[in-house]
Amino acid sequence: MAEKPPSSWAYLLGLSQVGLEMVVPIGLGVLLDLYFQTTPWLMVIGVAAGLLVGWVQITTLLRRLDRAEKSSKNSQKKQA
């Protein structure tokens, strides 16, 4: 069965999720730096972790979008 293409809201929620996944590790690193007085090392680790997690999430979203578009095109060809 073909995948249903995601709605506009799904795209927006996915993008906001990427933003949160990139910002939260940075904020957590800053807070831990303040607590352990290790400035700026834990923030740097948080930046790296946020970028890595954000990159993985963006790649996942793009693959899902590509799969949905291919599925939609195939179903349109079959109907024609």
TAWOWO-V841436 format. One record per residue. N is the residue number from 1. RES is the residue in one small letter. PHI is phi in whole degrees, -180 to 180 (none if undefined). Layout:
n=<N & N>
res=<RES & RES>
phi=<PHI & PHI>
//
This chain:
n=<1 & 2 & 3 & 4 & 5 & 6 & 7 & 8 & 9 & 10 & 11 & 12 & 13 & 14 & 15 & 16 & 17 & 18 & 19 & 20 & 21 & 22 & 23 & 24 & 25 & 26 & 27 & 28 & 29 & 30 & 31 & 32 & 33 & 34 & 35 & 36 & 37 & 38 & 39 & 40 & 41 & 42 & 43 & 44 & 45 & 46 & 47 & 48 & 49 & 50 & 51 & 52 & 53 & 54 & 55 & 56 & 57 & 58 & 59 & 60 & 61 & 62 & 63 & 64 & 65 & 66 & 67 & 68 & 69 & 70 & 71 & 72 & 73 & 74 & 75 & 76 & 77 & 78 & 79 & 80>
res=<m & a & e & k & p & p & s & s & w & a & y & l & l & g & l & s & q & v & g & l & e & m & v & v & p & i & g & l & g & v & l & l & d & l & y & f & q & t & t & p & w & l & m & v & i & g & v & a & a & g & l & l & v & g & w & v & q & i & t & t & l & l & r & r & l & d & r & a & e & k & s & s & k & n & s & q & k & k & q & a>
phi=<none & -72 & -72 & -77 & -63 & -65 & -81 & -62 & -65 & -65 & -64 & -64 & -65 & -64 & -68 & -67 & -65 & -61 & -59 & -65 & -67 & -89 & -86 & -59 & -62 & -67 & -62 & -65 & -64 & -64 & -63 & -67 & -61 & -66 & -70 & -93 & 54 & -117 & -50 & -102 & -66 & -70 & -66 & -63 & -63 & -64 & -63 & -62 & -65 & -63 & -66 & -64 & -65 & -63 & -63 & -62 & -67 & -63 & -61 & -63 & -63 & -66 & -63 & -64 & -63 & -62 & -63 & -67 & -67 & -64 & -64 & -65 & -66 & -64 & -70 & -70 & -67 & -67 & -75 & -78>
//
